[in-house]
Amino acid sequence: MRTLSNHKQYVFLLQDNLTKWLKRKSRRIKTELVSSALILMGLDLDCARDILQPLYSENPRGRKPYDPICMLRALLLMVILKYKSIPFFAKDLKAKPRLAKISGFFDGDVPVAGTFYLFIDRLEDGEYQKPCVHYIKKSKLRKGRHLRHLTNEKEQRRKDTKTDLALYDSVTQKLKDELLEQKDQPRDDDLQKRLEDILIRCAIIPSVEKGFIKTTEAMTICGDGSALQTGASLNGKHECNCRENGILKCDHPRFYSDPTATWGYDSYRDCYYFGHRFYQHVVKADGHDLPLHVTISDAAETDFTLSMKSMDRLKKTLKENGLSWKIKNVVYDAGHDATGIYQYLMEQEITPVIALNQRSSTHPSPTGTAGKVDTNGTPICPAGKLMRRHYYDKKKKRIYYNCPVKRPTHKDAEHCWVAHIDECPNKVLCQLYTKMGPIVYVRTEDDPRLYPKIRRETETFKKLMNLRSCCERSNSQKKETYRLSERPCRNSVHFLVRLYLVSIIEHAKAWFDEQKKQVGNDAIVLMQAIA
């Protein structure tokens, strides 16, 4: 079997093959296949070798294993060509030599479906260890049928949620304290860490080097979650003999092939589903939606906690890879409107831009003569008029309000204050000898939901909120374009691997599309007229 020493050798061999294929006018290959080859040619996976190589034994017994870079590239090709099933792709990989060569297998020796499943198992298990009766691999624990009682699991989760919550206003505030205590701890050496590092090295850093992601300026990123229905059975298999005795519905445990899938609610489709929920942070760059981090959990977990966990992992991933990028703003929808999320982001010196979820809430009382606030949290003056927002004090984290009929202006090229007494309902000033009074302030730390740093009625807030659509488009790409909504996986591990594969492809496709815009199809030899 031929082993590719580096990415340059792969590009040279593949380009030579593509040139020969296109010269055969009677047998022109499809546009999709050429585009896939060009996308993979622009994706240098050599930086992932030090992550993948330790997954294999240094002195393997038997035949030599396939190159892990070629295995990863083959899975990326499977995703680009929108194969739903690994066995179907492995079958075509053997039957169609062009697919094998695009993957990097130039000698005709290609892996079978089981080899791809074993490659994913290696990613999950981590660094290679010799077989031992005292050590059970994670992938082995995941496989097979699992005896579960979903009702008891649901009740246990409710009990765990209520534990020690008497000291907190919400689950997010409890999670905020936990994450801040552990912010200096390194990531666990697990599947998530390996996939995060591969995405950072192979996709995100090249996007920065190509100028797609601007790290010289403070970044604005967006986050959103979406539902993933598992391919495993949602009913499970009965352990008991109740059905044989005529009892169709019983409360006994059942066997499930997906060990972590749970029931959750999909707010977009307004229905309940059995499966998982993934969450991702995305940055919009030059018209392209580029994922920065992806995580997955069971369907019962909400965006409230997933967003904080994903942000914590993203910051640790950047730090451990030696990247000191500054995240300035984070944009979320109303499904993230929780006090703990605001406090967590503000502790990380990140400005939260979150749509307000219209629900009942107690507003903090302002200091001074004003004792009431309206539904938006704006103080009301003694005359019953909404007070004027004066400025925001960054150090003290306070919003100052002054008399609504006293406003600044310019006269004779000088700054001054003018009192419009006719606009006051009482037709008299409360404080005659002050230019702004009465003055009150509200501490934003008391309720950052209602008093955000960037006011929701401003154009800046609306402009940032419009960026959130990039995350929705990326979610749609993963679920619809690359068929993850068609339940191709029966466990969260395979779903997570595919989510990261799609994320890498989203970066690589952005590079390819931008190159086509700049150079043009006529100037690309491999993109000439194709049937």
C-alpha positions in Angstrom: 0.0 0.0 0.0 1.3 3.4 -1.0 1.7 5.8 2.0 1.5 9.5 1.3 4.3 11.4 3.0 2.7 14.8 3.0 -0.1 16.9 1.5 2.0 18.2 -1.4 2.5 14.7 -2.7 -1.3 14.0 -2.4 -2.1 17.2 -4.4 0.5 16.4 -7.1 -0.8 12.8 -7.6 -4.5 13.9 -7.5 -4.0 16.8 -9.9 -2.2 14.5 -12.3 -5.1 12.1 -12.2 -7.7 14.8 -12.6 -5.9 16.2 -15.7 -6.0 12.7 -17.3 -9.6 12.2 -16.5 -10.7 15.5 -18.0 -8.7 14.9 -21.2 -10.9 11.8 -21.9 -13.7 13.7 -23.7 -15.8 10.5 -24.0 -15.8 10.0 -20.3 -16.1 13.2 -18.5 -16.5 13.1 -14.7 -19.3 14.9 -12.9 -18.9 18.5 -11.7 -19.7 17.4 -8.1 -16.8 15.0 -8.2 -14.3 17.6 -9.5 -15.5 20.1 -7.0 -15.0 17.6 -4.2 -11.5 16.8 -5.3 -10.6 20.5 -5.5 -12.0 21.1 -2.0 -10.0 18.3 -0.6 -6.9 19.5 -2.4 -7.2 22.8 -0.6 -7.5 21.1 2.8 -4.2 20.3 4.4 -4.8 17.5 7.0 -1.1 16.9 7.8 -1.4 19.1 11.0 -3.8 16.4 12.4 -1.2 13.6 12.1 0.1 14.1 15.6 -3.5 13.7 16.9 -4.4 10.6 14.8 -1.1 8.7 14.8 -1.0 7.9 18.6 -4.4 6.2 18.1 -2.5 3.3 16.4 0.1 0.9 17.8 3.7 1.7 17.0 4.5 -1.9 16.3 1.3 -3.3 14.8 0.9 -7.1 14.4 -0.5 -8.3 11.1 -0.9 -6.0 8.1 0.0 -2.4 8.2 -2.9 -0.1 9.0 -4.3 2.4 6.6 -2.9 6.0 6.7 -5.1 7.8 9.3 -4.9 11.0 7.2 -6.4 9.1 4.2 -9.1 7.7 6.5 -10.0 11.1 7.6 -10.0 12.5 4.1 -12.2 9.6 2.9 -14.8 10.4 5.6 -14.7 14.1 4.5 -15.3 12.9 0.9 -18.2 10.9 2.1 -19.7 14.0 3.8 -19.1 16.2 0.7 -20.8 13.7 -1.6 -23.7 13.5 1.0 -23.5 9.7 1.6 -25.8 8.8 4.4 -24.4 5.4 5.1 -20.8 4.4 5.7 -21.3 0.9 4.2 -22.7 2.4 1.0 -19.8 4.7 0.7 -17.3 2.0 1.4 -18.9 -0.1 -1.4 -18.6 2.7 -3.9 -15.1 3.5 -2.7 -14.1 0.0 -3.9 -16.2 0.0 -7.1 -15.2 3.5 -8.2 -11.4 4.0 -8.4 -11.8 7.8 -8.8 -13.3 8.0 -5.3 -10.4 6.0 -3.9 -7.8 8.3 -5.5 -9.6 11.4 -4.4 -9.4 10.0 -0.8 -5.7 9.3 -1.2 -5.7 5.6 -1.9 -3.9 5.5 -5.2 -2.9 1.8 -5.3 -6.5 0.5 -5.3 -6.3 -0.9 -1.8 -9.2 0.7 0.0 -10.7 0.2 3.5 -14.0 -1.6 4.0 -16.9 -0.3 6.1 -15.7 -2.0 9.3 -12.4 -0.1 9.0 -14.2 3.2 9.0 -16.2 2.2 12.1 -12.9 1.1 13.8 -11.4 4.5 12.9 -14.2 6.3 14.7 -13.7 3.9 17.6 -10.1 4.8 17.8 -11.0 8.5 17.9 -13.3 7.8 20.8 -10.9 5.5 22.7 -7.9 7.8 22.4 -4.2 6.8 22.6 -3.5 3.2 21.8 -3.3 0.8 24.8 -2.4 -2.8 24.8 -5.4 -5.1 25.3 -5.9 -5.8 29.0 -8.7 -7.5 31.0 -8.7 -4.6 33.5 -9.3 -1.9 30.8 -12.5 -1.7 28.8 -12.5 0.7 25.9 -15.1 3.5 25.7 -16.3 2.4 22.3 -17.0 -1.1 23.6 -19.1 0.3 26.5 -21.1 2.3 23.9 -22.0 -0.7 21.7 -24.7 -3.3 22.1 -28.0 -3.0 23.8 -28.4 -0.9 27.0 -31.0 -1.6 29.6 -32.6 1.7 30.5 -35.6 3.1 32.3 -36.3 6.4 30.7 -38.9 7.5 33.3 -36.6 6.9 36.2 -33.8 8.7 34.3 -36.1 11.7 33.8 -37.0 11.8 37.5 -33.3 11.6 38.5 -32.4 14.5 36.3 -35.1 16.6 38.0 -33.8 15.7 41.4 -30.2 16.6 40.4 -31.4 19.9 39.0 -33.1 20.8 42.2 -30.1 19.9 44.3 -28.6 23.0 46.0 -30.6 25.4 43.7 -32.0 27.1 46.8 -28.9 29.3 46.8 -29.3 30.2 43.1 -31.9 32.0 41.0 -31.6 29.6 38.2 -29.7 26.6 36.8 -27.5 28.9 34.7 -26.2 30.8 37.7 -25.2 27.5 39.4 -23.5 26.4 36.1 -21.8 29.8 35.9 -20.1 29.4 39.2 -19.0 25.9 38.4 -17.5 26.9 35.0 -15.7 29.9 36.5 -14.2 27.7 39.2 -12.9 25.3 36.5 -11.9 27.8 33.9 -8.1 27.2 34.5 -8.5 23.4 34.4 -7.5 21.7 31.1 -9.9 19.9 28.9 -10.5 16.2 29.4 -8.6 14.0 26.9 -11.7 12.7 25.2 -13.3 12.5 21.7 -14.5 16.1 22.0 -11.0 17.4 22.6 -9.5 15.5 19.6 -12.2 16.8 17.3 -11.9 20.3 18.6 -8.1 20.3 17.9 -8.6 18.8 14.4 -11.1 21.6 13.6 -8.8 24.3 15.0 -5.7 23.1 13.2 -7.1 22.0 9.9 -9.9 24.6 9.3 -10.0 27.5 11.7 -6.3 28.5 11.7 -6.1 28.3 7.9 -9.3 30.4 7.6 -7.4 33.1 9.7 -4.3 32.8 7.5 -6.4 33.2 4.4 -8.1 36.3 5.8 -11.6 34.9 6.3 -11.6 35.3 10.1 -10.2 38.7 11.3 -8.5 38.1 14.7 -6.7 41.4 14.7 -10.1 42.9 15.7 -12.5 41.8 18.4 -14.7 39.0 17.1 -18.5 38.8 17.2 -19.7 35.2 17.2 -23.2 33.7 17.3 -24.6 30.6 18.9 -27.6 28.4 18.5 -28.7 24.8 19.0 -30.8 22.3 17.1 -32.4 18.9 17.5 -31.1 15.7 16.1 -33.4 12.7 16.0 -31.5 9.4 16.6 -31.5 6.6 14.1 -32.1 4.1 16.9 -35.5 2.8 17.9 -37.4 5.2 20.2 -39.5 2.3 21.7 -36.7 0.0 22.7 -37.0 -3.7 23.1 -38.9 -5.3 26.0 -37.0 -7.1 28.6 -40.1 -8.6 30.3 -42.7 -11.0 29.0 -45.6 -8.5 29.4 -46.5 -8.5 25.8 -46.8 -12.3 25.7 -49.2 -12.0 28.6 -51.4 -9.5 26.8 -50.0 -6.3 28.5 -49.1 -3.9 25.7 -48.0 -1.1 28.0 -45.8 -1.7 31.0 -43.3 0.3 33.1 -40.4 -2.1 33.0 -36.9 -1.2 31.7 -36.2 -1.8 28.0 -33.2 -2.3 25.8 -32.0 0.6 23.7 -29.2 0.7 21.2 -28.5 4.4 21.8 -27.2 4.7 25.3 -27.6 8.5 25.7 -30.7 9.5 23.6 -33.5 11.0 25.6 -36.9 12.7 24.9 -36.8 16.4 24.2 -38.8 19.2 22.7 -38.1 20.7 19.3 -39.4 24.3 19.5 -38.9 24.9 15.7 -41.1 22.0 14.7 -43.3 22.2 17.8 -43.0 18.5 18.6 -41.3 16.0 20.9 -38.5 13.8 19.6 -36.1 11.1 20.8 -32.4 11.8 20.2 -29.8 14.4 20.9 -29.3 18.2 20.7 -26.2 19.8 19.2 -25.0 23.3 19.8 -22.4 25.4 17.9 -20.8 28.8 17.8 -20.3 30.3 14.4 -18.6 33.4 13.0 -19.8 35.2 9.9 -16.9 36.1 7.6 -17.2 37.7 4.2 -20.5 36.1 3.5 -19.5 32.7 4.8 -20.7 30.9 7.9 -17.7 29.4 9.6 -18.2 27.1 12.7 -15.8 27.6 15.6 -17.0 24.9 18.0 -19.6 22.2 18.2 -20.9 20.1 21.1 -23.6 17.6 21.6 -25.8 16.4 24.5 -29.0 14.6 25.1 -32.3 16.0 23.9 -33.4 17.0 27.4 -30.7 19.6 27.7 -31.6 23.2 26.7 -29.6 26.0 25.0 -29.3 27.7 28.4 -26.7 25.3 29.6 -25.3 24.1 26.3 -24.3 27.6 25.3 -22.3 28.2 28.4 -20.6 24.8 28.1 -19.7 25.3 24.5 -18.3 28.8 25.2 -16.2 27.4 28.0 -14.8 24.6 25.7 -14.2 27.1 22.9 -12.1 29.5 25.1 -10.1 26.5 26.5 -9.5 25.2 23.0 -8.2 28.5 21.8 -6.0 28.9 24.9 -4.5 25.4 24.7 -3.7 25.8 21.0 -1.8 29.0 21.8 -4.4 31.4 20.3 -5.2 34.6 22.2 -8.1 35.8 20.1 -10.4 38.4 21.7 -14.1 37.6 21.6 -16.0 40.9 22.0 -19.7 40.1 21.4 -21.8 37.0 21.6 -25.2 37.0 19.9 -28.0 34.7 21.1 -31.7 34.5 20.5 -34.4 34.8 23.2 -34.0 31.2 24.1 -30.7 32.2 25.9 -32.3 35.0 27.9 -31.1 33.9 31.4 -29.4 35.8 34.1 -26.6 33.3 34.5 -25.6 33.5 30.9 -25.3 37.3 31.1 -23.2 37.1 34.3 -21.0 34.3 32.8 -20.2 36.3 29.7 -19.6 39.5 31.6 -17.2 37.7 33.9 -15.3 36.6 30.7 -15.3 40.3 29.5 -17.7 39.4 26.7 -20.6 41.6 25.8 -23.9 39.6 25.7 -26.2 40.5 22.8 -29.4 38.5 23.6 -32.9 39.1 22.5 -35.3 39.7 25.4 -37.7 36.9 26.3 -41.0 38.5 27.2 -41.8 37.0 30.6 -42.6 38.2 34.0 -39.6 39.5 35.9 -38.9 41.8 38.9 -37.0 44.9 37.9 -34.3 46.3 40.3 -35.4 49.5 42.1 -33.4 52.6 41.0 -31.7 54.8 43.6 -32.9 58.4 44.2 -36.3 59.9 44.0 -37.7 57.6 41.3 -39.3 54.6 42.8 -41.0 52.9 39.8 -39.9 51.5 36.5 -41.9 50.7 33.3 -42.1 47.2 31.7 -38.7 47.8 30.0 -37.0 48.7 33.2 -36.7 52.5 32.5 -37.2 54.6 35.7 -40.2 56.9 36.0 -39.8 60.4 37.4 -42.0 61.8 40.2 -44.2 63.4 37.5 -44.9 60.1 35.9 -42.7 60.6 32.8 -40.0 58.1 31.6 -36.6 59.4 32.6 -33.9 60.1 30.0 -30.9 57.7 29.8 -27.8 59.8 30.3 -24.8 57.4 30.1 -23.3 54.1 31.1 -20.5 53.9 33.7 -18.2 51.0 32.7 -16.2 50.9 35.9 -19.2 51.0 38.3 -21.5 49.2 35.8 -24.3 51.6 36.3 -26.8 53.3 33.9 -27.5 56.9 34.9 -30.9 58.5 34.1 -31.8 62.2 34.5 -34.8 64.5 34.3 -36.6 63.8 31.0 -37.3 67.5 30.3 -33.6 68.6 30.8 -31.6 67.7 27.7 -28.2 68.8 26.3 -27.8 71.0 23.3 -25.4 73.5 21.6 -25.8 77.2 21.6 -23.2 79.6 20.2 -20.9 76.7 19.6 -21.0 75.7 23.3 -22.4 72.7 25.1 -25.2 73.5 27.5 -28.4 72.1 29.1 -31.9 73.4 28.4 -35.0 72.7 30.5 -38.2 72.2 28.5 -40.7 73.0 31.4 -43.7 72.8 29.0 -43.1 69.1 28.5 -43.3 68.3 32.2 -46.7 67.1 33.3 -46.5 69.2 36.5 -45.3 72.2 34.6 -42.6 72.8 37.2 -39.0 71.5 37.8 -38.4 69.2 40.6 -34.9 70.5 41.1 -34.6 74.1 40.0 -31.0 74.6 40.7 -29.5 71.5 39.0 -28.9 71.3 35.3 -29.8 67.6 35.0 -31.6 66.6 38.2 -33.2 64.6 39.4 -30.6 61.9 38.7 -31.0 58.2 39.4 -28.9 55.2 38.5 -29.5 51.4 38.1 -26.8 48.9 38.6 -26.7 46.6 35.6 -25.3 43.8 37.7 -28.6 43.6 39.5 -30.4 42.6 36.3 -28.2 42.5 33.2 -31.2 41.0 31.3 -33.2 44.3 31.4 -30.2 46.6 31.4 -27.7 45.2 28.9 -24.5 47.1 27.9 -25.9 47.5 24.4 -29.5 48.7 24.5 -31.9 46.7 22.5 -33.5 49.7 20.8 -30.2 50.9 19.3 -29.1 50.3 15.7 -26.0 48.6 17.0 -28.0 46.0 18.8 -30.2 45.4 15.8 -27.2 45.1 13.5 -25.5 42.6 15.7 -28.7 40.6 16.1 -29.0 40.2 12.3 -25.7 38.3 12.4 -27.4 35.5 14.2 -28.9 34.1 11.0 -25.4 32.7 10.1 -25.8 30.1 12.9 -29.2 29.1 11.6 -27.9 28.7 8.1 -25.0 26.5 9.4 -27.5 24.4 11.4 -29.6 24.0 8.2 -26.5 23.0 6.2 -25.6 20.2 8.7 -29.2 18.8 9.0 -30.6 19.3 5.5 -27.7 19.6 3.0 -25.6 16.9 4.7 -28.6 14.8 5.7 -28.0 14.6 9.5 -31.8 15.2 9.9 -32.3 11.8 8.2 -31.2 9.9 11.3 -28.0 8.4 9.8 -26.4 7.6 13.3 -27.5 5.6 16.3 -25.4 7.2 18.9 -24.0 10.6 19.9 -20.4 9.6 19.0 -21.1 9.1 15.3 -23.3 12.3 15.3 -20.5 14.3 16.9 -17.9 13.0 14.4 -20.1 13.9 11.4 -20.9 17.4 12.9 -17.1 18.1 13.0 -16.6 16.7 9.5 -19.3 19.0 8.2 -17.7 21.9 10.1 -14.4 21.3 8.4 -16.0 21.1 5.0 -17.8 24.4 5.6 -14.5 26.1 6.0 -13.0 24.3 3.0 -15.9 25.1 0.8 -15.7 28.8 1.7 -12.0 28.8 0.6 -13.0 27.1 -2.7 -16.0 29.4 -3.4 -13.9 32.5 -2.8 -11.2 31.2 -5.1 -13.7 30.6 -7.8 -15.0 34.2 -7.5 -11.5 35.7 -7.7 -10.0 33.5 -10.4 -13.0 32.5 -12.4 -13.9 29.1 -13.9 -12.1 29.8 -17.2 -8.8 30.3 -15.5 -9.0 27.0 -13.5 -7.9 24.2 -15.7 -9.7 21.5 -13.8 -13.0 23.4 -13.9 -13.3 23.5 -17.7 -16.5 22.4 -19.5 -17.8 19.3 -17.7 -20.8 17.3 -18.6 
